[in-house]
Amino acid sequence: MLPSVVVMEMNTTHQASGPVIRTAGLTRHFTRNKQTIEAVRGLDLEVAAGELVAFLGPNGAGKSTTLRMLTTLIAPTAGTATVAGFDVVRDRAAVRRSIGYVGQGNAAGHQYRGRDEIMCQARAHGLSRRDARTRTEELLEAFDLTEHADRPVAQLSGGQRRRLDVAIGLVQEPPILFLDEPSTGLDPQNRVNLQEQVRRLNAELGTTIVLTTHYLEEADALAGRVIVIDHGQVIADDRAAALKSALGDLVAMDFASADAARAAAERADRIEGAQVSVTGSHVALRAAFGRDAAPGLVADLAAAGTPVTRIEVVGPTLDDVFLDLTGRSLRETSTTTSTEGAAA
Amino acid sequence: MSIDLAPTAAPAPAARRARVDSRQVGLLADIVNVLVRELQPVLRQPASVLFAMVQPLVFLGLFAPLLPDTPTGSALQWFVPGIVSMTALMSASFTGANLSEEIISGSFERLLVSPVRRSSLLIGKALREMVPLLLQTLIIVAVVTPFSFDLHLGGVVVGVLVLVPFSVGLGALSLALAVAAKEQSWVFWTVQQTVIFPLLLLAGVLLPLDGAPGWLRTASDLNPLSYIVDAERALFAGSFPADTVLSGFAASLVVAAFGLWVGVRRMNRAS
């Protein structure tokens, strides 16, 4: 948890003035064994100040490659990107001063100590020795690390190390924070804590946050805006709720017989925009406001002589959205690396 | 450029509030910051330096007694400057292993995204090599002085100065190798081991090359470490033959210049 005392100490005034991240035709190819892999293909994106954005997609979709271009770690093959108004190729130094970065690994070296590492990062950002020391203590306290500050990082727990990573990323109060797969390897408790920190940082400081994840729950719970990336391209970009409501609820119904199911499906098909499928005595209906239509539908079917024996209404998940967009489930694809997929 | 989320007119909410405002750091301060960070593990755990001393002390204890005394002095007098050079070679060439570890753990990536200049990152890390060089020379000399080794302090001090650029340059090469190897640290170890032993043997550290066949002598002449070891031997014996010392120092500077050039170039392309 980010204690409120620190949040109050950090200043929260924030001007929303145009996009802080803008990409145009951003492209990155990798050449491996004389084969060109198009990891990111012509990305056009705008992120406004104060947004909390999640890049969602399977491994190898191009999320991390995009993040690495935006954080100046790798140069684009083609296209341009500006972060905080600075070009990620021509003005790398200014971009680096403007952003916080929490990578997939640990920010603090394992043979170093937490306090020393935060201090070093503060000095790298040009804070005076005194300011750096004050800031270091502030962050250690904010992330509940004070008592672990003088132990070698290698001896810290996974959760403590992750808190240290975030603390180091926030050393200069960056207006933009990038997090690459922030909760990978964390236990559920620490994952929730981290998400809470990220949310508060965004809500209370107005920090623009861009994170990548292949956890649907994380994108759903955390991000105001979800950008679904697959094969190096944006395939959907909207609020999580909007992505899901566009897909609609699933109304699953069972009937006494296959005949009854077929008859019921015909009636159900009259609901506007509904997609209906029948399997044996089972009818699956997907419609934008399925949960609102369900009670009326049940009454209607009973009156028509084909009563529903069992009904289940399920709200759409982001996985359903991904499945609908790509024909693949993110849960399945996320377990396999699909660099080949990115090349296809 | 300044990143300041705070409105300039607003008073600081708390007295202990740090003024946070990322700004460009001078080159020297940038290098010092990296160097200070590099020295922290050494300062916090001095035992790690002592651990690296095991190998040279084993050579001194188990190999030196096998060497016959030379007409000009004791075997130890001939062997110690070689062992000091060997320690410098080993220690500096290992330094990339620490970077390999940082590449795998992720802390290197954080530094790459930070405002620290790439060149500062390399130079700061390479300059670190001066510290183990000093400490290790100190320990070796302290250990052998009670035995048949005549300490010529002036010579030893100049000898260390001659080794400094070599250590820094070789450290830079080792870092460049680690950056090139990326997460595959076995590449680092393979190359490091393949390069180190020929350099060591061709410099005549363990055995003199006086009776060596011509091709071996030619190879030895191409090895910068040969000139450095010759200079160290003269200096540790308390003599200052200008040409030997100068060629040793020149060879050391060549390694430094080449190492830093390669290292900075490689570091600039690190991702």
Interface residues (C-beta under 8 A of the other chain):
Chain A: M8 E9 M10 N11 T12 T13 H14 R68 T71 T72 L73 I74 A84 F86 A93 A94 R96 R97 S98 I99 Y101 G103 Q104 G105 N106 A107 A108 G109 H110 Q111 Y112 R113 D116 E117 C120 Q121 R123 A124 H125 G126 L127 D131 A132 T134 R135 E138 P152 D165 I168 G169 V171 Q172 E173 P174 P175 L205 G206
Chain B: M1 I3 L5 A6 P7 A10 P13 A14 R16 R17 A18 R19 V20 D21 S22 R23 Q24 V25 A29 D30 N33 V36 R37 Q40 P41 R44 Q45 N98 E101 E102 I104 S105 G106 S107 E109 R110 L111 L112 V113 S114 P115 V116 R117 S271
